[in-house]
Structure formats: structure tokens, C-alpha cells
Amino acid sequence: MKIIFDCKFQKFVKKSKDKDLVKKIKNEVDFIIKEPDKGVSLNHPFKKWKIKKHRFAHKKNELRLAYVFLAKDKKIIFLAIDSRENFYEKLKRRVKDYNHE
């Protein structure tokens, strides 16, 4: 299985000063790698890219993680991670960036 982390995803993890959060993110990523079909498929406007989300909590904050599982290519691309409040707007921007590349 090939695992790819988007630069914005990596930046979020690197900027985090909370070592417990970084550990939690790594655990959630490992879970997704083991069971990539467990994520919830997102609806419009993300449906055409087959983006899935995975929710988890850390210190009473709900976080969301977006990824694409390409079963045929045996690849998982981790696109975004953020709090619920910022998640969908940032994900929209990431998808737009990919459309222009």
C-alpha cells in the first residue's frame, strides 16, 4: 500500500505543539491504513473525487481527517486534517488546488 501525505496535512502535524495530538493523529492514520473502507464518503462537492472522512476526538475537540482510497492502485492519499469548524472550507481549497495542478 502506497501512502501519500499532502503538504498541508504534513504542515498541520508539524505545527502542532501538542505531542499527544500528534500521537493520536498517527494512531488514526494507522487505523485508516489498516481499514481504509471504514471512512464515510463525503457528498457534493467532494463525491466526484471519492473523498472519505474519518472523525476523531482529542481533548474535547472533534477533528476530521480527509483521504482518498484508491483500491485499484493500492494507494491512500491523506488530504486534510482540521477541526470541524474549518475542515470543509480548507478541504474545498485543497481540492481546487489539485484541479489547477
C-alpha positions in Angstrom: 0.0 0.0 0.0 1.4 3.4 -1.0 0.7 6.2 1.5 0.9 9.9 0.4 0.5 12.9 2.7 -0.5 16.2 1.2 1.8 19.1 2.1 -1.0 20.8 4.1 -1.6 17.7 6.0 2.0 17.4 6.9 2.2 21.1 7.8 -0.7 20.7 10.3 1.0 17.9 12.1 4.4 19.6 12.1 2.9 22.9 13.5 1.1 21.1 16.3 2.8 21.6 19.6 0.6 19.1 21.3 2.6 15.8 21.3 -0.4 13.9 22.4 -2.3 15.1 19.4 0.5 14.1 17.0 0.5 10.7 18.6 -3.3 10.5 18.2 -3.1 11.5 14.6 -0.5 8.8 13.9 -2.8 6.2 15.6 -5.8 7.4 13.4 -3.7 7.3 10.3 -2.6 3.7 11.2 -6.2 2.7 11.7 -7.1 4.1 8.2 -4.2 2.3 6.6 -5.5 -0.9 8.1 -9.1 -0.3 7.3 -9.4 2.3 4.6 -13.1 1.4 3.7 -14.2 2.4 7.2 -14.3 6.2 6.4 -17.5 7.9 5.5 -17.8 9.1 1.9 -18.4 12.8 1.5 -21.2 14.2 -0.6 -21.2 17.0 -3.1 -18.8 18.8 -4.0 -16.4 16.1 -2.8 -18.2 13.0 -4.1 -16.6 13.0 -7.6 -13.1 12.7 -6.0 -14.3 9.8 -3.8 -13.0 11.6 -0.7 -13.7 10.0 2.6 -13.6 11.4 6.1 -12.7 10.0 9.4 -13.7 11.7 12.7 -12.0 11.5 16.0 -11.8 13.4 19.2 -8.9 14.9 21.1 -9.3 16.8 24.4 -12.9 17.5 23.8 -12.2 18.8 20.2 -13.6 17.0 17.3 -11.2 16.6 14.4 -11.8 15.4 10.9 -9.3 13.8 8.5 -9.9 13.6 4.8 -8.4 11.0 2.5 -8.8 9.2 -0.8 -8.5 5.5 -1.0 -7.6 4.2 -4.5 -8.1 0.4 -4.1 -7.2 -0.4 -7.7 -3.8 1.5 -7.3 -3.4 0.4 -3.7 -2.9 4.0 -2.6 -4.2 6.2 0.2 -3.8 10.0 -0.1 -4.2 11.9 3.1 -5.5 15.4 2.1 -6.5 17.4 5.1 -7.0 17.4 8.8 -8.5 20.1 10.9 -11.2 20.9 13.4 -14.8 20.6 12.4 -15.3 24.4 12.1 -12.5 24.8 9.5 -12.5 21.4 7.8 -14.8 21.7 4.8 -13.6 25.2 3.7 -10.0 24.1 3.8 -10.8 20.9 2.0 -12.5 22.8 -0.7 -9.4 24.9 -1.2 -7.2 21.8 -1.4 -9.4 20.2 -4.0 -9.4 23.4 -6.1 -5.6 23.4 -5.8 -5.5 19.9 -7.2 -7.8 20.9 -10.1 -5.4 23.6 -11.2 -2.2 21.5 -11.0 
